[in-house]
Amino acid sequence: MEDVARPLDALNAARNKNVIVDLKNGSAYIGKLKAFDIHINMVLEEAEEHKNGEVKRKLGTVFIRGDTILTISPA
């Protein structure tokens, strides 16, 4: 694994890899992390919305506001 000294380094290491983004509203998005900024706003490609452990919709490219995110983890 790459050297991770700061939180944004961890996100940089996850770029172009699949991640699970859990939101405050209880839903989760799984997709390929394409971009993010210092506010942790992020763009996922090939994204799917999951609720209660099942796929609700396939969305393609999505933008997620950083202030709605609870956790980000490898998929």
C-alpha positions as CSV (number, residue, x, y, z in Angstrom):
1,M,0.0,0.0,0.0
2,E,1.2,3.5,-0.7
3,D,2.4,5.8,2.0
4,V,-0.6,7.4,3.7
5,A,0.4,10.3,5.9
6,R,-2.8,12.5,5.7
7,P,-6.5,11.7,5.0
8,L,-6.3,13.2,1.5
9,D,-3.4,10.8,0.8
10,A,-5.7,7.9,1.5
11,L,-8.3,9.2,-1.0
12,N,-5.5,9.8,-3.5
13,A,-4.5,6.1,-3.1
14,A,-8.1,5.1,-3.8
15,R,-8.4,7.2,-7.0
16,N,-9.6,5.0,-10.0
17,K,-10.5,2.2,-7.5
18,N,-14.0,1.2,-6.3
19,V,-15.1,2.7,-3.0
20,I,-18.1,2.5,-0.8
21,V,-19.4,5.9,0.3
22,D,-21.9,5.8,3.2
23,L,-24.1,8.9,3.5
24,K,-25.9,10.5,6.5
25,N,-29.3,9.6,5.0
26,G,-28.6,5.9,5.3
27,S,-27.9,5.2,1.6
28,A,-24.6,4.1,0.2
29,Y,-22.9,4.6,-3.2
30,I,-20.5,2.2,-4.7
31,G,-18.4,3.3,-7.6
32,K,-15.0,4.2,-9.0
33,L,-13.5,7.3,-7.4
34,K,-12.6,9.7,-10.1
35,A,-12.0,13.0,-8.4
36,F,-12.3,14.8,-5.0
37,D,-11.5,18.2,-3.5
38,I,-10.4,19.5,-0.1
39,H,-14.1,19.5,1.0
40,I,-14.3,15.8,0.2
41,N,-16.8,16.5,-2.6
42,M,-16.3,13.6,-4.9
43,V,-17.1,12.2,-8.3
44,L,-17.8,8.5,-8.7
45,E,-18.2,6.7,-12.1
46,E,-20.2,3.5,-12.7
47,A,-22.0,4.3,-9.4
48,E,-24.8,2.3,-7.9
49,E,-27.1,3.4,-5.1
50,H,-27.5,0.8,-2.3
51,K,-30.1,0.9,0.4
52,N,-30.6,-1.8,3.1
53,G,-27.9,-3.9,1.4
54,E,-29.5,-4.1,-2.1
55,V,-29.0,-2.1,-5.3
56,K,-31.7,0.5,-5.7
57,R,-30.4,2.2,-8.9
58,K,-27.5,2.2,-11.3
59,L,-26.6,5.9,-11.8
60,G,-23.4,6.2,-13.9
61,T,-21.5,9.3,-13.0
62,V,-22.5,11.1,-9.7
63,F,-21.3,14.1,-7.7
64,I,-21.5,13.7,-3.9
65,R,-21.2,16.6,-1.5
66,G,-18.6,16.1,1.1
67,D,-20.9,17.3,4.0
68,T,-23.3,14.4,3.3
69,I,-20.7,11.7,3.7
70,L,-20.3,9.6,6.9
71,T,-17.6,7.1,5.7
72,I,-15.5,6.2,2.7
73,S,-14.0,2.7,2.4
74,P,-12.5,0.3,-0.2
75,A,-15.1,-1.8,-2.0
